[in-house]
Each structure stands twice: as C-alpha cells, then as structure tokens.
Amino acid sequence: MEKQILIKIDGLHCDHCVKRVQTSLKAFKEIKKVNIDLESGKALITLKKDLDHEVICKAICDLGYTAEKV
C-alpha cells in the first residue's frame, strides 16, 4: 500500500538544490517517488513502505536545509 507524505523544505534556491534533495531521498528503498515544487518548497513523497517522516526530515536537514511535515 502506497502512502504519501508532504514535507515543507526551507532553503531551496534552485533546481540544483531540488535535484540534490531528490537524489538523497531516492536512496531510501522505502521511497518510490519524490516530487519537489521549488516555488512552494513542498515535497510530495510517495512511499512503497512505511518510513517515519522524521527520518526523511533528518536526511533533508543533513543536506543543510530545514524540513518539517505539513
């Protein structure tokens, strides 16, 4: 069963930032798809398996951005 999580990311300035976050998150086997809207700073993440949003937010924060579940 797929589940979607919406995360607000602060600090994204360009497409390179978006690709960097997408690449990092796609490394998780639980994550199926990552769609990030640069303008709003929101990421819609589709999960294949359950994954705590705190794990996702920590991975984003480790890249130098701030993140929180919406």
C-alpha positions as CSV (number, residue, x, y, z in Angstrom):
1,M,0.0,0.0,0.0
2,E,1.4,3.4,-1.0
3,K,1.4,6.3,1.3
4,Q,2.2,10.0,0.6
5,I,3.9,12.5,2.9
6,L,4.1,16.2,2.4
7,I,7.2,17.9,3.7
8,K,8.0,21.7,3.7
9,I,11.6,22.4,2.9
10,D,13.2,25.8,3.5
11,G,16.4,26.8,1.8
12,L,15.8,25.5,-1.7
13,H,17.1,28.2,-4.1
14,C,17.5,26.5,-7.5
15,D,17.0,23.3,-9.5
16,H,20.3,22.0,-8.3
17,C,19.0,22.1,-4.7
18,V,15.9,20.2,-5.7
19,K,17.9,17.5,-7.5
20,R,20.2,17.2,-4.6
21,V,17.3,16.5,-2.2
22,Q,15.6,14.2,-4.7
23,T,18.8,12.1,-5.1
24,S,19.3,11.8,-1.4
25,L,15.7,10.7,-0.7
26,K,15.6,8.3,-3.6
27,A,18.4,6.4,-1.9
28,F,15.8,5.1,0.6
29,K,14.4,1.8,-0.6
30,E,11.1,2.8,1.1
31,I,10.7,5.8,-1.1
32,K,9.1,5.3,-4.5
33,K,8.8,8.9,-5.8
34,V,9.8,12.4,-4.8
35,N,8.2,15.5,-6.4
36,I,9.5,18.8,-5.2
37,D,8.0,22.2,-6.1
38,L,10.8,24.8,-5.9
39,E,8.4,27.7,-5.7
40,S,6.4,26.5,-2.7
41,G,9.3,24.5,-1.2
42,K,7.0,21.5,-0.7
43,A,8.0,17.9,-1.4
44,L,5.3,15.2,-2.0
45,I,6.9,11.9,-1.2
46,T,5.3,8.6,-2.2
47,L,6.4,5.7,-0.1
48,K,6.4,2.0,-1.0
49,K,6.7,1.0,2.6
50,D,6.2,2.9,5.9
51,L,9.0,5.3,6.7
52,D,8.9,7.8,9.6
53,H,8.7,11.4,8.4
54,E,11.4,12.3,11.0
55,V,13.9,10.1,9.1
56,I,13.0,11.9,5.9
57,C,13.3,15.3,7.6
58,K,16.7,14.4,9.1
59,A,18.0,13.3,5.7
60,I,17.0,16.7,4.3
61,C,18.4,18.6,7.2
62,D,21.7,16.7,6.9
63,L,22.0,18.4,3.4
64,G,21.8,21.8,5.0
65,Y,18.0,22.6,4.6
66,T,15.3,22.7,7.1
67,A,12.3,20.4,6.8
68,E,9.1,19.7,8.6
69,K,6.0,17.6,7.9
70,V,3.0,19.6,6.7
